């Protein structure tokens, strides 16, 4: 979740500085593990939403990484109503409340994907200090993480920051020119924006991505 002025100076580091510039990197404490080599690809499941070409590529990479991680486990329970994405908040203890609120917001907003905390996570939350602010990243092999920056979470509504970054996991890119009512506008509307809920377009987009993503994963498996 970057302020637009920061984003403009480092556009190739879309989705915060995470994905486009940091594929294969992680916070000092994060050592993502690779997904099974047999995990199916999900490239066809992704469709462009908004933002620059760099943001689109970064967002696609994270979405594909999470879907790869989920697909094999999901195949064991094809009758479930929604895809379950497992996360770990153990490395972000200061933000447990915000993470819980954010995942509850998303779980009540969409029907085709559900976020639950548990073991063997598909992605993890981390916390710390980073001049780049908060961001989402992936190693490109089925493991991803969300980094929550202390200072930024003091400046902006912390639940909005966390819900925004979680939106990247679900397939949405930054769209800083949007209004406060748009969750993925991030820091664009300024620190006064308190909205932490995705709008109807964002909710519909996530449901579409995970409905198609699941079908593509099964077809490729």
ABEGO torsion letter per residue (X at the ends): XBBAAAAAABAABBGEAAAAAABGBBBAABBBBBBBAABBBAAAABBBABEBAAAAAAAAAAAAAAAAAAAAAAAABAABABBBBBBBAAABAAAAAAAAAAAAAAAAABAABBBBBEBGBABBBBBEBBAAEBBBBBAGAGBBBBBBBAAAAAABBAAAAAAAAAAAAAGBBBBAABBAABAAAEAAAEAABABABBBAAAAAAAAAAAAAAAAAAAAAX
